[in-house]
Structure formats: C-alpha cells, structure tokens
Amino acid sequence: MGKLKAIVILILLGLVCIFALQNVATVDTHFLFWKMSMPLVLLMFLLLGVGILIGLVIGRIVTRRKK
C-alpha cells in the first residue's frame, strides 16, 4: 500500500508541475484600489489557498454549532 501511495503522490506532483509550467503568463489583477501583476499559476494557487482556508473556517463553525 505504501508504494501505491508514493506512486499516486508522484503522479499528482507531476501533474501540478505540468499545470504550473503551462500557466506562466502574466496577468493583471485589480482588487479595490490595488493593481497587481503576477503569473497566472501564482494567482490560481493563491485563490486555491484562500478557498481552502474559507472551507476550513466554515467547517469548524458548523461543527461547533452542532455540539
């Protein structure tokens, strides 16, 4: 089972690397009064991280209310 897990992790890591290499174009981002220029892959990973954090916070709030 350990070898299977390692193989799956390596495949996923490879897919993430391919994804990152294919999305290096620079994009302009406007948010309120700020204007930022960054690689598309960085923006996507930042938004993924924000989404994960929001999901964790909401999950924790729901869990506490059920107790």
Helices and strands as residue ranges (DSSP letters): H 2-22, E 26-31, E 34-39, H 40-66
